[in-house]
């Protein structure tokens, strides 16, 4: 197991020539925040919008379909990770089973 001294720090330099002191990702030269693959959101409020979204409560077939559609749209736009989407869709599947046939 490598010691702490064997871990590398992030190679990012701030504009005032200070170096980022965060540990680099395993096998990489940058920390999570400064990694070149990470794309910052142009509008910071857009990031907050990506965190959570409201689904209609599935009390009828219509609202159930609306909820499934919302999950599908967010998956297609890559605004929802697959694991979270699968949990939500599974929950909606359970809700659909609990709806009475005449609803």
N, C-alpha and C positions, 0 to 999 in steps of 0.2 A: 504494500500500500504506500503510495507516495506521501511524503511529509508535506506540511504546509509550505515549506520553502520551495518545494518542487512545483507548486502551482504557479501559473503565470498570472499576471495582472493584465487588465485591458490595455491595449495599445493606443487607445484614443487619446488625443491631446486636445484640450480646450483652447479657445482663442487666446487666452492669457498664458499659454505654454505649460499650464499645469497638466499632469497626466491623470487620467481616471484611475482611481485606486481599487476599483471593483475587481473581483476575481473573474478571469476570462471563462467562457464556456469551455467545457471539456473538449480538447482537441482543436480549439479555435483561438484566435488572437484577440477577440473582443468580448466584452460582457454582453448580457442580453440586451441592454438598452442601446448600446452603441454598435451592435452587430450590423454589417452592411445589408443583410437580407431583410432586416426589420424595416418596414416602411412606416414612417410616422403619418398620422392622419393630418391632412392639411387644416381641417377645422377641428379644434379640440372638443367642441360640443358634439361633433359627429361620433367621437369615441364613446361618449356617455350614451348616445343613442344606440350604439351597438351592444352595450352591456346587457340591457334588459328590454324586453318588449312585453306587451300585454296581449294575452290570448283571450278570446271570448270564452266565457264559462260554457262548457258543452251541456246545456240543459235541453237542447233539441237537436234534431238531425242537421238543421240549417247552421246553427252555431258550431256544431262539430265539424262540418265541412269548411266553415270559415277558418277555424283553428288549424285544420290540416293544410288548407291553402296557404295560410300565413307561414307555417313551418316550411312548406315546400318552396315558397318564394324566397325565404331567408336562406335556405340551403342552396338554392340556385344562384343567389347573389353572393354566396360565400360569406354571409354575415352570421352564420350559426355553425358551430362545429358539429360534426357527424354524431359524436357520442351524445351530446346534449339533445340533438334532434331525435335520435333514436329513443331516448328516454321519454321525451315529450310525446312522440308518436305512439309509444307503447302505452303511456297513460291515457291518451285519447282513444286507443283501441279498447282499453278496459272500460272507459266511460261509455263507449258505443255499445258495449255488451250490456251495460246497466240501464240503458234507455229502454223503455217499454216499446213494443212493436208499433203502437199507434202514435207515437210521438214523431 
